[in-house]
Amino acid sequence: MILVMVLWVVVLMTALVAVVSHASRLEMKVATSSADEVRCKWACRAGMEMAIGLLNEDLRDTDCLLDLWSDNAEDLNDVPLERCVYSVRVTDEAGKLNVNTATREQLMGLPYMESEIVDAILDWRDGDANPRGEGAEVGYYENLPFAYTIRNGPFKTIRELLAVKGMTKDFLYGEDSNLNGMLDYTEMDGELTPPMDNGDDYLDKGWIAFLTCYSYEKNVDAEGQARVNINQANEQQLQRQLSLSEGHARWIVENRGGGFQSVGDLLTNNSPEKPQQGSGNSNNQAQPIDRQTFAGIVDKITISGEERIPGKININTAPKEVLAALLGGNDQADQLAENILSERSTSLYGFQTIADLLSVSSMTVARFKNIANLVTVRSDVFTVRCFATADVSKATLQTECVVDRGADPITILYWYQGANY
């Protein structure tokens, strides 16, 4: 009897030890996971601060994909920090079409874009209640099973597009569901695991890679000085502030009529490459602006009185898809976009002014005029994404923020942590 009782006690103690041990292991895993989540949180914060520091120290005269905020694998990839590693990806918002200013033709030029969605986007951002052909206004959204109100104003965040009629996550994010810019295993396995993909070895990006609602350009030159409005300045101001000859200044005043519609209007199809002989300051005859003079002043002139011009696209950072959409979205525009990418790759720091586009093969003066007011070589707003992974538990965390370095100090326009798309 005593032996049996002892054996039962041993069995009960063994069971108790097993239960306690299992509970302890679970608590240890939970504690480790919680600690690793905290590590990842602050690793993401460290990555964000590093990226903001690089953006703050970056020279502002031009921005291109070879700047340290973009081309800096040593400081931005797999950085170890207290039993975890983090990677940072910085994206220039000026390298995208601004959904608040893009025309219908430009939006239709994006890959796989549908006219129904374009009309719905335009209806969402306009201020009236008149739906376009395939669009939707207040009545559509208020009669949904889960009703909500249409914005009828500018998009505040790019993910607001998901509220637009016809828009889906597959359209917006494409195969890059975690927005890390890499083709992960789950993004190339077909229908086995989300997201839906075609199973090939190419990363099909969604429209979020080509659209923004944050981009703008300060109406200043590379040195931060206010630009000269060529529609308002008189001859003396043009000569003094732009160092133009009397003949060039007079030509601008005499030919602006009701006002230039583009800075590119200073050029004509017959504009000479260099200043003509005898067109110095002593010559008071009106002289057409030559291309060399135009290249020297284009960053210092404007036709707008706005301090911030929304929607300008940085030709040094925009991908081919955005450039092609900007140029019209047809086969001819696609080839011209290829030529722009080829030309900018030959320069270490990309295009120095928008006038450099004139040296691109098949870029005519007429085409340049059409986009001169829409492009820039500088950027102020960037999206920073940080991905952190713990060494032990392999816990992961993503943080995303949109920063405006044009403000002083740098301003956070959008912040989200723990994103799992």
HELIX and SHEET records of a PDB file:
HELIX    1   1 ILE A    2  GLU A   57  1                                  56    
HELIX    2   2 ALA A   73  LEU A   76  1                                   4    
HELIX    3   3 GLU A   93  GLY A   95  5                                   3    
HELIX    4   4 ARG A  104  MET A  108  1                                   5    
HELIX    5   5 SER A  115  ARG A  125  1                                  11    
HELIX    6   6 VAL A  138  GLU A  142  1                                   5    
HELIX    7   7 ILE A  158  ALA A  163  5                                   6    
HELIX    8   8 LYS A  169  TYR A  173  1                                   5    
HELIX    9   9 TYR A  185  GLU A  187  5                                   3    
HELIX   10  10 TRP A  207  ALA A  209  5                                   3    
HELIX   11  11 GLU A  235  LEU A  242  1                                   8    
HELIX   12  12 GLU A  246  ASN A  255  1                                  10    
HELIX   13  13 VAL A  263  LEU A  266  5                                   4    
HELIX   14  14 ARG A  291  ILE A  297  1                                   7    
HELIX   15  15 VAL A  298  LYS A  300  5                                   3    
HELIX   16  16 LYS A  320  LEU A  326  1                                   7    
HELIX   17  17 ASP A  331  ARG A  344  1                                  14    
HELIX   18  18 ILE A  354  SER A  359  5                                   6    
HELIX   19  19 VAL A  365  ILE A  371  1                                   7    
HELIX   20  20 ALA A  372  LEU A  374  5                                   3    
SHEET    1   A 5 VAL A  79  PRO A  80  0                                        
SHEET    2   A 5 CYS A  84  ASP A  92 -1                                        
SHEET    3   A 5 VAL A 381  ALA A 390 -1                                        
SHEET    4   A 5 THR A 396  ASP A 404 -1                                        
SHEET    5   A 5 THR A 411  GLN A 417 -1                                        
SHEET    1   B 2 LEU A  97  ASN A  98  0                                        
SHEET    2   B 2 LEU A 211  THR A 212  1                                        
SHEET    1   C 2 TYR A 216  LYS A 218  0                                        
SHEET    2   C 2 ARG A 308  PRO A 310 -1                                        
SHEET    1   D 2 VAL A 228  ASN A 229  0                                        
SHEET    2   D 2 ILE A 301  THR A 302  1                                        
SHEET    1   E 2 ILE A 313  ASN A 314  0                                        
SHEET    2   E 2 VAL A 375  THR A 376  1                                        
END                                                                             
